Amino acid sequence: MERLDQLDWLTFFGEPYLKMLGQAVVKEAGFSEVRELGSGVIALATARPDSVELTESPDLLLSLEKRLGEDVFADEHGSENVRRTPHFDLRETVMSNAVEGSEGVRTN
């Protein structure tokens, strides 16, 4: 239910983010690797989490954020004033969890 504040070495973009950003935009943003996973993708900024590009400077992650859309992430001051966020529709998730939870309940 929460938006992404910033990118990390490994970031999962679920269906709401892919609809908002566009799957092609994520794939072409310059990540080291983008792997499809269900209805989302896992994006790796570098091949390893301890890569020099990440450990010595935030520039790589900031440039990826810029390519995806600066209005999606928190600014350099950590501002919560983000202009663009995806729509999260949890009706299907809530309904399937409610059905799963009620299967073991007996009623007389």
Secondary structure, 3 states (H helix, E strand, C coil): CCCCCCCCCEEEECHHHHHHHCHHHHHCCCCCEEEEECCEEEEECCCCCCCHHHHCCCHHHHHHHHHHHCCCCCCCCCCCCCCCCCCCCCHHHHHHHHHHHHCCCCCC
